[in-house]
Structures are given as C-alpha cells and as structure tokens.
Amino acid sequence: MRRPNDRPAVTYSSAQYGKFDKSCSLERIASKGAKSLLSPGGHCKLGKNMVPTRLFFTKGVGKHKERLTSFELALRDAGIAAQNLVRVSSIFPPHCKLITRKEGLKYLHPGEVVFAVVAENSTREPHRLVVSSIGVAIPTDRATYGYLSEHHSFGETEEQAGDYAEELAAEMLATTLDVDFDPDKSWDEKKEIYRISNKIVRTANVTQSAVGHKNGLWTTTIAAAILIFDDK
C-alpha cells in the first residue's frame, strides 16, 4: 500500500521516447523548461558529444585455471583491466583520429565506463591455437564513417586472422561507398581494387594469438578498439 507522501511512479510511452530520452528527467524539465533541453530536431540534448574523436587499438593474452581470471589477465596485458568496458558495434566514427596505445591509455581512468569494440576467444585445450582480431577500414572522405570488424577463430595464424578481419571491414565499407568488386576475388586483388577506387584510404588490423597451455589452463586472447570522447 502506497503511503500518502510516496511519489507515483513515472512511466514513459513509446511515443514519449521519440522526444525524450532518460536523461530528460522530469526534474530537469521542470527546472529548466522542456524547450531548453531539446535539440532543433526535437530530441533531448546529450550531456556530452557521444561521437568519439580518438580511437586506439590494443591486445592481450591471459592464462589461468579459471576462465574469468584468464580474461582478466588478458585485459591487464592489454592495459584496459581498470575500466568498465561497454561493448559496442563496429562503426569507425567520422573525423576520428587513430592514436597509439601508449597515447590512448593516458586518456583512461580507473573505474571509467569505456566504449570498445572487442574480439575475444578462449580455450583450455592444450596446444590449440586461438586468435582474436579487430579489422578497420577508413574512407578517404573523413566526413564519412568507416568500419571496424571483430573476428575470433581457432587454428588460424595471426596473419590469417588479421587479413580476414581487415577484409571484412573493407568489404562492409566498400558496399556503402558503391565500390564495384567481386567478393570471390582474393584479398590482395580486392585491396588493389579499393586502392584504385580512391574511396578507401586505409585498412589495418590488430591481432592476438596464443597456444593453449600444455597443462590445460584457460588461455584467452583479446583484441580491442577503444573509443575516446572529446571531453577527455
């Protein structure tokens, strides 16, 4: 039974979500006025620019009798164990700058919520080859978005997995830019087509492989693209 001083629960309809997101609390609307919180398109203004301006790649490997601990050790190896990672899908933002891991880690703080594209793989089978890879394809027109891809597999070398992840990202970007290519061609042949098209300026990958521990410990590999916002 609700007490007299209890405030009624606030509910949102699907129609309301078209105009206000959860950051538009009733308290903020009451104190500031709804119009001050809305963008010209009628949507609630975000507290900060949510389009990342910097991105760096990192990778790591961990081995332990517990699978979760092996993942933690892989994060430590990659330098991102002290952050709360939120996995996101794979768009390389317009005007985003690629920076080194050393420079990128300077922007991170313990406990921070960090958005990342992550590829992860694990095995406890002795001597089994395990690999994780992130591929990237960046358009020549930097006002246009690019693509990141995640790939993990068993039995592939770093070069094989890296080439595959890179090819995935490039193909996704090529289809959005209307680059004419034959998907059955080899990666080397497609790279030449992309180069000639002058629409894709760069493709690359970051890849981590490892061999399963001989005594059956969990072996985990990760590769990640870390997104950094402008207010850092």
Steps between C-alpha positions, in 0.01 A plus 500: 500500500643837398555751779352852453840664445623244248551640153316311224713302259577674172441303184600581143310403190676395181381824345665702777831328438496655153533843665674440831764255606562402862743787555200735464373443852181668612703694757727646231205583279322672789806702603633596156197475277454234235598724209846568645576126504399430144712510187356655183386153398289469813722246679649537845851647493771265622721599789807473278592431142456124461694475174855383583783715367791264574549126481784263582558128462628264764532127556591249770516139614437336837536148641346362821314199637183712514358629172387834647841560652671424169277768343597745775868428439451558127342837580798585720735404221305734272510782759121530538423292811428803720211624284136392475474397137178539304507304176367683197459418134736583229493850352819705465372854569536785249804724564626254764877500553697177539752532784755264653423275794754688711330831432148357531554347843576849635137595442359215712426505872435215749131417526409697189227370270674448167343406168691239300475265205637171636590164347559222755575128490593231753612138515609250762612245243878448521697630201188630320561819303255776594478849352301825525512787252355846429506633144450860390420671170516880478346699212691767309223747580549541876153653537370150420501214750714190464474148638650285772463122497541234768631153424602207719593148396700187571788363297577823312829688518506867592556590136205290380261632763620858457456491124150356541391768751649772281323362194167490687526868596606602149214310335241659729638846421525429127131407482398833658723694259373317191843362415457231236688182595475124467455344848658178372830671417797459733568760769807625312294550183225684690756725670620611159142576392443706814825688441407583143151614604661770718209466746674296772813662637613238752437148627676338796457249781610425856524130579592286801569127479606246761554127539291315759691429821659156508339419838150602398482846654252738341667711234317818395585746224345841445535775242320830549435842352457757780282804433587833661277807520591863452458610862799297621 
